[in-house]
């Protein structure tokens, strides 16, 4: 959504635009949800009647962006980027960040 705001400003030459919410963050957290993990893997065993098990290896390392059950969080969260939606530009969204996650529960990280 932040990238969309940047594109609108560029294409329509909008110099004064106010976006709400005007601030956002990108955060990382470790998750331990074996049920969801197994559902994602078992899905590939029967994709509309086809065995696509060979896809499991490709799916496991993929990053996932989704709404989580708070009870599945197994670490502290780490904010890796603060964004002011009213002043952000496309180059601002290309970044790298050091981060540390402190594990708070003894379970498997999925």
C-alpha positions as CSV (number, residue, x, y, z in Angstrom):
1,X,0.0,0.0,0.0
2,X,2.9,2.4,0.7
3,X,4.2,1.8,-2.8
4,X,0.8,2.7,-4.2
5,X,1.0,6.0,-2.5
6,X,4.4,6.7,-4.0
7,X,3.1,5.8,-7.5
8,X,0.0,8.0,-7.1
9,X,2.2,11.0,-6.2
10,X,4.5,10.3,-9.1
11,X,1.9,9.7,-11.8
12,X,-0.5,12.5,-10.9
13,X,2.2,15.0,-9.8
14,X,0.5,15.3,-6.5
15,X,2.8,17.4,-4.2
16,X,0.4,17.8,-1.4
17,X,-1.4,14.6,-0.3
18,X,-2.2,13.5,3.2
19,X,-2.5,9.8,3.9
20,X,-4.0,8.2,7.0
21,X,-2.8,6.3,8.8
22,X,0.3,8.4,8.2
23,X,2.9,6.2,10.0
24,X,3.5,2.5,9.7
25,X,6.2,0.0,10.7
26,X,7.5,-3.2,9.3
27,X,8.2,-5.8,12.0
28,X,9.6,-9.3,12.2
29,X,8.7,-12.0,14.7
30,X,9.3,-15.7,15.0
31,X,6.3,-18.0,14.9
32,X,5.7,-21.5,16.1
33,X,2.4,-22.7,14.5
34,X,2.8,-26.4,13.7
35,X,-0.9,-26.7,12.6
36,X,-0.6,-24.0,10.0
37,X,2.8,-25.3,8.9
38,X,1.5,-28.8,8.4
39,X,-1.6,-27.5,6.5
40,X,0.7,-25.6,4.1
41,X,2.8,-28.7,3.5
42,X,0.0,-31.3,3.3
43,X,-1.8,-29.1,0.8
44,X,0.8,-30.1,-1.8
45,X,0.0,-33.8,-1.4
46,X,-3.4,-33.4,-3.0
47,X,-3.8,-30.3,-5.2
48,X,-7.1,-30.9,-7.0
49,X,-6.3,-34.6,-7.2
50,X,-2.6,-34.2,-8.2
51,X,0.3,-35.1,-6.0
52,X,2.5,-32.0,-6.0
53,X,4.7,-33.1,-3.1
54,X,7.8,-32.0,-5.0
55,X,6.7,-28.4,-4.3
56,X,7.2,-28.7,-0.5
57,X,10.9,-28.0,-0.6
58,X,10.2,-24.7,-2.5
59,X,7.5,-23.6,-0.1
60,X,9.3,-24.2,3.2
61,X,11.8,-21.3,2.9
62,X,9.2,-18.7,1.7
63,X,8.5,-15.7,3.8
64,X,4.9,-15.3,4.8
65,X,2.9,-12.1,5.4
66,X,-0.3,-12.8,7.2
67,X,-2.4,-12.2,10.3
68,X,-1.3,-14.4,13.2
69,X,-2.8,-15.8,16.3
70,X,-0.9,-14.0,19.1
71,X,-0.5,-17.3,21.0
72,X,1.8,-18.6,18.2
73,X,4.4,-15.9,18.6
74,X,7.5,-17.3,20.0
75,X,9.8,-14.3,20.1
76,X,9.9,-10.6,20.8
77,X,9.1,-8.4,17.7
78,X,11.7,-6.4,16.0
79,X,10.8,-3.2,14.1
80,X,13.0,-3.1,11.0
81,X,11.5,0.0,9.3
82,X,9.6,3.1,10.3
83,X,7.7,4.7,7.4
84,X,6.1,8.2,7.2
85,X,3.4,7.6,4.6
86,X,3.2,11.3,3.7
87,X,6.8,11.7,2.8
88,X,7.9,8.3,1.7
89,X,9.4,7.8,-1.8
90,X,10.1,4.5,-3.7
91,X,13.8,4.5,-2.9
92,X,13.0,4.7,0.8
93,X,11.3,1.3,0.5
94,X,14.5,-0.4,-0.7
95,X,16.4,-1.1,2.6
96,X,18.2,-3.6,4.6
97,X,18.1,-3.8,8.4
98,X,19.9,-5.6,11.2
99,X,17.6,-7.2,13.7
100,X,17.6,-9.5,16.7
101,X,14.7,-11.8,17.8
102,X,14.8,-13.0,21.4
103,X,13.0,-16.4,21.6
104,X,10.5,-16.5,24.5
105,X,9.1,-20.0,24.1
106,X,10.6,-23.4,23.7
107,X,9.1,-24.8,20.5
108,X,9.8,-25.3,16.9
109,X,10.1,-22.1,14.8
110,X,7.9,-22.6,11.7
